[in-house]
Amino acid sequence: MIKINEEVSRCLLCADAPCGKKAARALRALRFENTWTAAELFDSLTDADVAKAEAACIHYDQPIRISELKKAVLKKEAARSHEHDSEPLPSLELNFCDLVCENPFFLASSAVCTNYEMVARALEAGWAGVYYKTICKQDIREVSPRFDAVRKEGTPFVGFRNMEQLSENPYTVDFDILHRLKQNYPTKRIIASIMGQSEEEWIELAKMAEEAGCDAVELNFSCPQMKLSGLGSDIGQDPELVLAYTSFVSEAVRIPVIPKMTPNVKSLDKASVACYFAGAKGISAINTIKSITMSHDAEVSEKKTVSGYSGKAVKPIALRMIYEMTGNPLLHKAGIEKHMDISGIGGIETWRDALEFIQLGCRNVQVCTAVMQYGYRIIDDLMLGLQYYMRERGIVELKKLVGEELKNIVLPSDLDRETMVFPKIDREKCIGCGRCYISCADGGHQAIEFGEDRKPRIVGTKCVGCHLCRLVCPTEAIGQAKRMPKPQKA
């Protein structure tokens, strides 16, 4: 038995991989949850091809078990329905702020888009557009080192500390870059991110973005590690300043204005309402979360400081804050969901991550940390994974997925508390490690027995259906039984 996710996570995703283009591409597809493409590629590889790929693997420990991955993936793929396989892959085109975008995937304003060559390579790879790294009139000087990763049990980049500020280029150079990008890639969406220190600067930079041919302008109200006060998240935390600066820019330019909001607030309700009344066409959310990492590698000039936290770990927080805007009935009454589009940011690494933002109402998504770790090439599986998913469901337009899960988000008080789902143990998958027993005994309800035969047994009279056991099982041997009424208390 091989656990697909665990084994493929060992792959180093090498540049110019020695295992060969086809094997490397199959492994990358698997890593980013695009099982469909992986299965197609594995099916075209002979046993000899696979053996050659394994022999060429340069993993520092032991070669990736490509042959076993192939068997497991093809077995899994054989079990699914192939009802829609003959249908063409659907289009990912989606409108955002009245701009037609070829797909919903954009580079976030960050270190992944700081010059012409970088952005051009990304656009040619398939990204729909870019929110270019924030342009300002300040003298930006960065610290070294400025990145740190939070890991768990060998997993890469569960969270990421980022001390980057804004573009270090002269602002005139950046606007020239944006002008050339729009000229050379007219079908792509080029969005300038800006930050001013006064009403005059915000207006000047926005007008320069419009004159450069940018499709829209993003207002950075959210950077958490600015050197000077009164910038970045200092603005985003004050709805009155959000209202004022958004109004100044909205009145000065004709292109869509998109404030980028900070998560370093209790709620985005007030700030998003301010954006609406100030004339914004959209909102970007969220930027990085203020945090401290304490590892030695996190030191900057032998000191530690508050800085921005991103990566997979922040996704649930980002989704909650997106929902506060797209699902809040008070904001619906103001008409926000009809007049402002949302661009989702925060922990997007796979097409499934992107789907979750879209299902909560986002009309495009921005990616940063995943690109920093894996490169622009992830766009292939972001697009293909989403397209295969849509085809499986028989969905031909991406807009059909926008906001479809909002109806399923309820208050804790509205949850069903009269029924429960017992865990169900698959004896063939269980290897008798006892992890479920330990977690239930020390962190649950002591509802699992573990005898000399090393086979766990659920004690029905004690089990409350919390499913901690299912989450800690390393072999996914614990599933769910049918939902049923809770047993009556004695």
Secondary structure, DSSP 8 states (H G I E B T S, - for coil): ---HHHHHTT----TT-TT-HHHHHHHHHHHTT-HHHHHHHHHHS-HHHHHHHHHH---SSS---HHHHHHHHHHHHHTS--TTTTS------EEETTEEESSSEEE-SSTT--SHHHHHHHHHHT--EEEEEEE-SS-----SS-EEEEEETTEEEEEEEE---S--S-HHHHHHHHHHHHHH-TTSEEEEEE--SSHHHHHHHHHHHHHTT-SEEEEE---TT-SSTTSTHHHHT-HHHHHHHHHHHHHH-SS-EEEE--S-SS-SHHHHHHHHHTT-SEEEE---EEE---SGGG-BTTB---EEEESGGGHHHHHHHHHHHHS-HHHHHTTHHHH-EEEEESS--SHHHHHHHHHTTEEEEEE-HHHHHH-GGGHHHHHHHHHHHHHHHT---GGGGTTTTGGG---GGGS--SEEEEEEE-TTT-----HHHHHHHHHS-S-EEE-TT--EEE-TTT-----HHHHH-TT--EEEEEEEE-----
